[in-house]
Amino acid sequence: MRIRDKEVGRGHPTYVVAECGINHNGSFEIACQLIDAAAKAGVDAVKFQKRTPFLSTPRAEWNRPKDTPWGQITYIEYRERIELPIEEHYDLMKYAHELDLGFIDSVWDRRSLADVEGIGIDAIKIPSALLTNLDLIDLASKSVAPVILSTGMSTMQEISTAVTIAQENRLLNQNAIAILHCTSSYPCDPKELNLALIPALKEMFPWAVIGYSGHEVGLAPTLSAVTLGAKIIERHITLDRSMWGTDQAASVEPGGFARLVKDIRLIEQSLGNGIKRVYESELPNLRKLRGVT
């Protein structure tokens, strides 16, 4: 898989994505600040979310009251308030590219898919909530952009069905599909992370890029995912976890994100190739302790 100018998958460095999501709270300025923080942390890409609120929001939820910084408004008003127009997604993508970052969007409906295809998005993500929306997956997987499938809230059968549909549209380019292990709770209880599924997904879909989208508090589980073979790592980024918003508590602040990237690169160096050898640095001790010349 190739996202913008970087190869992703086996034999390549872990591709780290800072999920800005909706942590901008509808502010283009905050969105730019999130991109700045992600670039400074050393990530490979940023990701946002694109919705057409009246299409992606269940009709039964429209009039539900929602307490927000703008007062109590209906849920559909809230969704519209925090949605960035496609023109601003395009401007954010250009800004990310200036900082040498890839730009990814999660799409929540057909119109949003068409919108992000229209701006030449670097990769398209199908969020966990829509993994069973097979029509959307069918359309997305026909795009020229790489497709990333997130698997929270899903059974293995649902994952397999979604992957099969995506694969059928990618017969000549199967490695342009990525599958992210995920548990969709915010923040997620470590007991429910089930990181052992990562090697299982690698075995089940050996031609795909397997990764991890984490919503836990802390960094240790995400780093463990790298040791288990995740080649894409996605974590939410925030300027401040105390900010208002549904995803802020499960997000990582800029300093933590920089540590995450640094530790991922250290793990990559440490894993090696699995072939036992005697290193040059061991030779003095070999001579001293075993008398080997």
N, C-alpha and C positions, 0 to 999 in steps of 0.2 A: 504494500500500500504506500502511496506517495501523497502526502498532504502538503500542498504548495511546493516547497523546494526541499522537503525532507522525506527520506525513506523511513517507513515505520514498520516494525515487525522484527522477526527473528534475525539476529545478526546486526541489528541497529540499536542505537541508544533508546532508552525508554522515552516515549513521547509524552511530555508533561503538559497538561491542559489546565489552565486556570478558568474555572467556571464562574464567570461574572453573573450569569443568570439574570435574575431580577434584583440583585443587590444594589442596583443603581436607583431603585425606587422611582423610576421614570425620569431621572435627571441625566441629560446628555453629559453634563460636566462631571458628575460622579462616575459615569461610565468611562470617560476618558481617564479619570484618576485611577480607576481599577486597572485599565490597560497599562498605565504608567507603572503601577505597583507590580503587576505581573511581569512586565519586561525587566524591571529592576531585580525581581526574584530569580530571573533566568529561565522562565518557562519557554515552551516551544510554541504555544498557541493560547489564545483566549477563546472563550465560548460564551455566546449570549443565547437568548430564547426569543423566538418570533411567533407571535400569535395574532390571529384575527379574533378579537374577544367574542364577538357575537356568533362566531362559528365554533370556536374551541371550548367555550364555556357552556356546560350543560344548562338547558333552559330553566330547569328547576332551581338552579343556584342564582339566577340573575337578581332576584329581589331580596336575597338574604342580606340582613344588615351586616356591615363590616366596619369595625372600629379602625380608623386610620389616622395618620398625622393631619389629614385634611378634614377630620371630623367623622361622624358616622355616615357612611354612604352605602349604597347597594353594592353587592359583590361585582356586578357587571360594570358599575362605575369605577370601582377599584381597579378592575382588570384593564379598563381603558386608560385610567390615569397613569398606570405604571408601564404602559406599552410604548416602546420607542418606534416611530414610523420607519418604514423601510429605507427612506432617504438617510436617516440617522444611522441605521445599520451600515449602509454603504460608506458613510463618512467614518464610522468607527473602524470598518474594515481597512479603509485606506490608511487610517492612523496606525492601526496595528501593523500593517505592512511596512510603514515607514520605520517602525521599531523592530522589523525583521521577525514578526510574529505571524503565525497562521491565524485564520479567523474562521470559526465554526459557529453555526447556528443550529439549535434544536428547533424543529418545526412542529407545530401543533395542529395544522390543518392544511388543506390543499392550497388555499390562497397564499398562505405563508411560504409553503414550499415553492410555489411559482415565483414569489417575490425574491426569495434568497437565491434561486437559480438565476433570476434576472440580473442580480448584481455580481454574479460570478463567484459565489461562495467557495471557500477552499474545501470544506467538507460539510456534510449534512448529518445531523444526528436525529434519530427517532427516539424520543424520550420513553422511559419505562411505561408511562401512562398510556402510550399509544402503541405498545408492542403488539397488541392484538388488533390494531387497525390495519388490516392486511391490504386494503386499497391504498392507503397512504404509503405503506412500505413498498408496494408494487410500483407506485409512481416514483418514489424517491430513488429506488434502486435502478431506475432507468436513466437517472441523471448521469452526467459526465463526472460529477463530483463523487469522491469516496463517501461511503455510507457507514455510519456508526450506529449500532443497535444497543440500547441499554435495556437491561433485563430485570429490573426490580419488579416486585409484585407478580412475577410470572412463574409458571410451572415449566418443567423441562419440555413438555409437549408444546406449550405455547412458544417457547424459544425456538424449538426445532422447526415449527411451522413457519415462523417469521423468517428464520434464516433460509429455509428452503425457497421461499418466495423471492427473497433477495438474491439468492444464489442463481436461480433460474434466469434472472435478468443480467447476470454477470458471468455467464458461462465462459466468456473469453477473457475475463479479468476477475477471477474469483478472489484474489487477494486484495481487492478493493473494498472488502467488507471487514468491519471490526465489530467485535462483540464484547461489551463491557459487563462484567459481573457487578451486581448492584443490589443493595437492600434499601428499599424506599421508605425509610423512616428518618426523621430529622429532629435531633441527632439520633443516630442508630446505636442501639445497645450492642456492645462488642460481642455478646453471646449470639447475636443474630447476623453477624457479618459473614460467617460461613466461607472464609477465604479458601478452604480446601476445594471449593468448586472450581477455582481457577485452573488447576491442572486437569480437572475433569473436562472442562470446556476445551482446553487445548487438545486433549485426546479425541474428543467428539468432533471437533471442527479443526483439523490440523492445517487446513489451507487458509484459515481466517486469522486475523490479528486479534488476540485476546487481551483484554485490559480490565481495569478496575475503576469504578466510579464510587468514591467513598463519601459517606455522610456522617462519619463518626467524629467524636471529639478527640483531638490528639492526632499524632502522626504515626505512631508505632504500627497500627494495622496497615496503613497505606504502604509503609516501607516493607512490611512482611509480604504484601501483595507482589512487590517487585521481586523478592527472592523466590516467590512461587511461579514467576514467569510472566507476570502482567507486563505488556509492552506499551500500553497506554495507561497513564494515570491521570485521573480527573478529580480535582477537589474544588469546592467552592472557595472563592476568594472574597474577602470583605475588607473595607478600610478600617472597620471597627465592629467587633462582634456585638457591641451594645446598641448598634443602630437598629432602627425599626425594620422589621421584615421577617417573613416566615423562614428564610434560609440562613439568616445571619448567625444563629447559634451553632449551626453545623458547619460554619465556614472557617477558613484559616486567614488570619491577619497577615499583612505583608512580611513581617519578620519571620513568622512561622513558615510562610511559603518559601522564603529564601532558604531556610534550614532544610525544608523538605527536599528541594531541588538538590542542594549540596549533598544531603545524605543519600539520595537516589544515585547520584553520580559516584559516591564512595562505594555503595553497594555493588554497582556495576563493575567497578574495578576489582572488588573483593571476590566476586563470584568465580572468576577465572573460567577455565574451559573444562574442568572436571578430569583432567589428565594429571596423574600424580607425577611429580618430577622433583629433583633436588635443585634448589635455587643457588645461584652464585653466593647470595648472602649467607647461606647455610654452610658453605665450605670451610670457613675458619673453625666453626664449632664441630664440624665433622672430623677435621684433623685433630682438634683438641680433645674431644670427648671419645672418639672411637679409634684414634691413632691412625686414621686413614690418610695416606699421602696422595 
